[in-house]
Amino acid sequence: MLRVAVVGSGPSGVYTAEALVGQRTGPEVAVDVLDRLPCPYGLVRYGVAPDHEKIKSLQGALRKVLEHPRIRFLGNVEVGPALTPADLLGMYHAVVYCVGAATDRRLGVPGEDLPGSYSATRFVSWYSAHPDEPPDGFALQARSAVVIGVGNVAVDVARVLARGAEELRHTDVPDAALRSLAASEVRDVHMVGRRGPSQAKFTTKELRELGALADADVVVHEEELALDPAYADPGGLPAAARRNVEVLRGWADRPPGGRSRRIHLRFFLRPAELTAGPDGRVGAARFVRTAPDGRGGVMDTAGGEEIGAQLVLRSVGYRGVPIPGLPFDPVRAVVPNEAGRVLQDAAASPGEYVAGWIKRGPTGVIGTNRPCAKETAAALLADAPALLSRPVADDPLTALRAAGLRPVAWPGWLAIEAAEAALGHSLDRGTVKIPDWAGLLAAARTAV
């Protein structure tokens, strides 16, 4: 039996486990899917907006994989000082790291760390009940918010800020976040991009959802659309970009409807500085006007603009973080690899592999992780004869416990699910997530 640890239970980790146990020509494989959190599914649980129930339903497909008889979920297991990559290689024939890109890219502008300025990931973690983010982390007393970035995450946070709390009541958003959203004073949300609408990264489906909000107008500046060379004739654009431009053009032609909130979609503005208000918190965002440079990018111009904002959320991409004990490419922010095999000093490191964003960078959609995982699994299985010659622990779970860890196995996760269903029932809602470590681990310990 080839024993493999997959570190990370998001889509890339689950798809890797599925590919390993599903192969028919090599040795039989047993996989332990390890996760730092006591809950599985990674960003599908903690990164998908609560009102995107169709995407969140992917948890059902991931669940079927994790219930395979040769796959074992072990949550509350963190690779770190108490459990190093070298320790894992003593327990398993091979280890596949599927840990994603765990931090945000920074703007690199003055004032970025003022109170009231946050990464969009923190805001997403808050409304998704991630236990690392305090349940009361966002009071939302700002009247104006700026979201820097024009990707799907930026659209998600802008939409949640502009949604009425009652529209989210039927979702699994944690109760503290729902109360904060109900009391929110935010009336204007400015989503700002450095480049033009034809280069925005959001999908048309996500973009159109902004126009379907019950109590929010979408405001688009015609003159900013006209700066984009593709605006007059979008026929040469890829289909997705052309649809985006057409949606934005329709909104630019439509007068505001007098709703209580407004989402302003802004383009060709590069963030230059965040400035403090009288209370020492962020009070405004300063931008430099940009223009197309004729080579597919943008260049600064002499113009600029200041947007008053008491809340700034930065959504300009993700970066992988180093795993102590593994090599790391600080420029690409990935673990150096060849077809998933970890490279140490340009040579394959026996028994160590990567898949997902830590392998290729933060690119693609959820489905992109499947072929990426299959490539890594194929490399690992090709190495199986050499891997099987390595001595490993008789039972890795016993070894993990001996290292001082308290893994949460599948019954513990099912107990968390039951506790979240009971919490929702007590609040006269559907399932409601438990937002803190203590609550999650207490629920897991009720497993029989």
N, C-alpha and C positions, 0 to 999 in steps of 0.2 A: 504493500500500500504506500503510495506516494503521499506524504503529508505536506500540505501547503497552507501557509497563513496568508490571507489577503487582508491588508490593513486599510480599512475604510469600507463602509457599507452603503455608500451612495451608488448611483448607477454604474460607474466604472468598476467598482469593487464587485458588485453583484453580477455584472455581466462577465467579469473575469472568472468568478467562481462557477458560473453557469457553463462557460466554455470549457473549463477544466474537467468538471464532472461529466460533461456531455460527450466528450471525445470517446471514440470506439476502438482505436487502434493501439493505444499505448497502455501503460499500467493503470490499474484502478487508482483513483485519486480521492482523498478525503480533504476537505477544505474547512478551515476555521476562519470565519469572517470576523475580524476584530475591529472594534470601533471605540474611540475615546468616550463617546456618549453612550448612555445606557439604552438608547433608542436607535433603530436602524433607519436606513433610507437617505441619509445625508441631506443634500440640498433639496431633494424632493419633499422632505419633511420640513426643513428649516430654511429653504430659500425660495420656494414657490409661494406667490402671494395667496392669501387665504381665499380670495374670490376666484382663483383659477382652479376650480374643482376638477375640471377634466384632466388637467396636467397632474394634479395631486392624486388622481385615481391610478396613476402609474404605480403607486405603492402596492396595489393588488398584484401586479405582475412581478414586482420585486419580491413580494412576500412568498409567492409560489416557489421562486428559486431558493429562498432562504429556508423553506420547509423541506427541501430535498433531503433524503435520508443520509447523504454523505456530505452535507453542508451543515455546519454548526455556527450559529451566531453567538458571539461573546462580546457584549458591550461593557462599558466601564473599564476598558483596557487601553491605556495610553502608552505609546512608545515614547520613552523619555528616560530620565535618570534611573528609574526603577526597572525599566524594561528597554534595553538598548537593541539596536539591530543585531549586534553580535549575540545577545541573549536569545533572540528569536531564531537565529541560525543554529543555535544549539538545541532548539525544540522542534524545528521543522526542517524538512528537506529543502524547502524553498519558501521565500517570502516575496509577495507582490505588494508594493506600496501604491495605494490608490487614494492619496490624501488630498487631491485637488490643489487649488490655489487659495490658500487660507487667509491672505491679507489683501488689502486694497492698494492700488497705486495711489501715490500722493500727487497733489497739484504742484507742490513746490513753490508756493506763493506766500508772501508775508501774511500773517494773520490766520493761517490755515488751522492753527491749534487753539484759536479763541474759543471760549465757552459758547456753545450754540452751534459750533461747526463740527460735523460728524461725518464719518464715512457712511455711505448708503447701506453698506453691509450691516452696520450696527442697527440702523433703523429697521432693516428687513429682519434681523435676528430678534429685535424687540417684538415686532408684531407677529413673528412666527414662534414665539415662546422658547427661543434658544436659552438654555440654562446659564450660559455665560453672560447674558445681558440682563441687568436688573429689570424686574417687571415694571418698576416705576421710573424707568430711565428717560422717558420723554413726556414732559408735561404739556407740550404743544400750546404754549401761551403766545407764540408768535402770531402776528397778523399776516406777515408775508414770509414765504419760504422760497429759497432758491435751490433747485436741483441742478447740479453741474454734470452734464452728460446727456447723451441722446441715444442710449441703448435701451434694451427691454427692462433692465433693472431700474433705470431712471424713470421710465414710464410707469413701472409698478409703484414706486414710492410716491410719484406725483398723483397717481390715481387713488392710492390709499389715503393720502392727505386730503384729497378733494371729495372723497366719498362720505356720505352720511353714515354714522355709526349703525343705524338701523339696517342699512344695506349689508353690513358685515355681521350682524347678530346671528345669522344662521350658519356662519362659518366656524372654524375651530380657533379663531383668534382668541388669545388669552383674555380673561376677564378684565385684568388691570389695563391692558392696552385698549380694550373696547371702551372702558370708562374714560380713558384719556382722549380717545378719538371723539367720543360724544361731547366732551367738554372743550374740544379744540377751538381755538380762536382764529385758526388759519383761514384766510379768505382769498389770498392770491398765492398761486404756486407758479413760479417761473422756472421752466425747464430750458436750460441754455446749452447750446452746442458751439464749439469752436469753428466747425465747418458748416457746410450748407446742407439743406434738406436732402439732396440727392446722395449725400455721403453718410447720412444718419444710419445707425446700426439697429434701430428698432424695427420690428416686423410690422407689416400693415395691419395684421389682426390686433396686435397690442395697441397700435396707434388709434385704430377706430374705436377701441373701448373707451378712450377718453371722451369721445363725442357722444357716448351712450350714457354718461353719468346723469343721474336724475336732477342734480342741483348744482351743476357746474357748467359754465360756458367755456368754450375753447377759443382763445384769442390768438390769431396768427397775423404777423405784420407782412403785408403784401410786398413792401419794399425790400424786406430781407429775403423773401423767396426770389424776387427779381434779380438779386445779386448772383444767384446760382446760374451758371451758363446753361444748365439743363432745364431751367424753368420754362423758357419760351417754347422749347421743343424737346420734351422728355422722351421722344420716340427712340433715341439711341441708348437709353439707359437699360440696365437689366430690369426684368419684369418687376421685381420686388421694389426697387428704387422708384420706378415709374409709378407704381401704385401709391407709394408714399407721397410723392409730389402731387399726385392728383387729389389725394385726400386733403392735404394741406391747402391746396388751391381752393378746394370747395369751402373750407373753413374761413379762408381769407375773404371770400366773397360774401360770407354770411354775417349779418350784424349780431352782436351779443343779445342773448335772450332775457337778460335781467335776472339771472339766477344769483344765488347768494355767494357762490364761489366762482373763481376764474382760474383757468390753467392757461398760462401764456407760453407759447412755444416760440423760442427765440433762437436765432442762428447767426453765425459769423460774429461771435463774441468770445474772445479768449479771456479766461479769468486772470487778473493781474494782482489782486490784493483783496483780502477781507479786512474790513476796518471795524473798530469797536464802537459801540454806542456809549451813552453816558453811564450805563451800568457796568461797563467793562466786558459785556458779552458782544458777540458779533452784532453789528448794526447795519452793515451794508456790504455788498460785493461790487468791486470795481472791475470793469471789463474793458479790454482794448478791442476796437472794431477790426475785424479781419476782412479780407477779400480774396477771391480765387487768384492763385499765382500763375495759372495757365499750365501747370504741370500736374494737376490733380490734387494739389494741396492748397494751403492758404498762407497769406502773409499779413503782417500787421499793417494797419493804416494809421493815419493821424487821429482818427476819431476814437471815441470811447463812450462809456455809459456807466452810471452807477445805479444799482438796483437796491433799494432798501430791503433788508431782510433780517429777521431776528432768528432765523433757522437756515442753515446751509447744509445740504447733504451732497457729498462728493461721490459721483458714480462714473469714474473714468477708467475702469478696468481692474483686473485682479493680478496678483503675483503669487507665485509659489514661495514657500518659506523653507529654509534648510532643515533637514532632519539630521540632528547630531549623529555622526557615525556613517553617514552616506555622503558621497560627493555631491556638489551643487554648482551649477552654472549661474553665477550672480547676474549675468547679462540677460540671459533668457529666462531666468528664474525657474529652471527645471532641473531634475536630476539627469545628468548626462547618460544617454542610453543609445543602444542600437537595436531597433525592433523590440524594445522593451527590456532588453538586457542592460542592467546597470553597468556603466563603464567607470572603472577606477584606474586612473592613469592610462586611459585609452584601451584598457583591456577589460574584458567582461569579468565582473565580480561574481564568483560562483554562488549560485543560489539566490541572487538578489535581482528583482525585476520591478518595473513600474508600469502603470497604465493610467489613462485619464489625463487630467490637466497637469499633473506633476511630471508627466512623460512628454507631453506635446505643447504645453502652454494653454492658457485659457481661451480655447477656440472651439467653435462648433456648438451644437445643441445637444440635448440629452442623448438623442439617438446616435450622435457621432461617437459616443463612447463604446458602442457595441463592436464595430470593426477594430477599434483601437485595442479593446480588451482581447479580441480573438487573435490579433497579431501577437500580443504578449503571451497569451496562453500557448500558442503554437510554438513560440521560442522556448518556453519552459518545458513543454512536453518533448521537444526535440532534445533537450538536455537531460531528460529523465534518467537514462542509464547512469550517467555520472552522478546525478543528484542522489539516486538511491543508494550509492555507496557510502554516503555520509551517515554517521551515527546520529540519531535523534532521540528525543524523549519518548518513552513508552506511551505516555499520555500527556500531551501539552497542557491540558487544563490543570492537571495536578502540578505541573511545573510552574504555571502562571500563579496558582495559589501559593506555592512555595516561595515565589518572589514577592509575596505580600499584597498581591492584587485580589480584588473581589469581583470577578467577572459576573455580569448579568447575562444569563443564558436566555434562550427563547421563552421559557415559561415566565421569566421575570419581565420580559417585554410584553407578553400577553397580559400580565398583571397590571402593567402601566396602562395599556389600552383600556382595560376594564375600569381602572380608576379614573381615566379621562372621560369615559362614557358616563360614569356615575357623577363626576363633577358637572358635566354638562346638564345632566338630568336635574341636579340640585339647583341649577341656575335657570331652569326652564329653557334650555338651549339644546342643540345637538352636542356631539363630542366637543369638549373644550380642553385644550392642551394644558398640561401642568408645566409652569414656566421656570421651575427652579430645581437645582440639583437635589436638595434635601427631599422635596416632594417626589421626584422621580425615583430616587433610590429607596425611599420608604415604601412607595407603591410596589417596586420590584421585589422587595423583601417579603411581600405577602404571598408570593408565588408558592404553590404547593409542590 
